[in-house]
Amino acid sequence: MFRVGGFGEASLRDSGKLLKFAKTDFKRAKSGSGLIDNIEKIHTTKMGVERIKRNLELQTDDVAAWCKQTVSRANGIIRKGKNWYVSSGDCVITINAHSYTIITAHKIKIKK
């Protein structure tokens, strides 16, 4: 579970696994600067484009550019293991920390 901008706890289901961020607040921290410094390297695959468009109900064809803009104005960026997790608005974007490939993105469901 993780807190989203003080609005309550939320959970993110990714490929059948429930990702848990116990007692972690999404805050823009120095840890996110590695992703911001390499924002031009962010990309995705054809399957990634389809998955992200479906999960976020996006109408754009340039998903990578949309994600780069979202990263640049993110509420919070954390690195956990091999991935970066970017929280912005009502979504979380998962980016591989080594290849800068956008893996997936999901809408956040806020529990009240």
Number of C-alpha atoms within 10 A of each C-alpha: 15 19 18 23 15 9 10 13 17 16 18 21 13 12 8 7 8 11 13 13 15 10 10 12 15 21 17 16 10 11 15 19 13 13 24 16 9 10 16 12 14 20 20 19 13 8 11 18 22 14 16 21 19 13 14 16 11 14 9 11 11 11 21 21 14 12 22 18 12 18 23 13 14 21 16 21 26 21 17 11 8 10 19 24 21 28 27 21 15 12 18 23 22 20 24 19 18 9 13 19 18 24 19 22 25 21 18 19 15 15 10 7
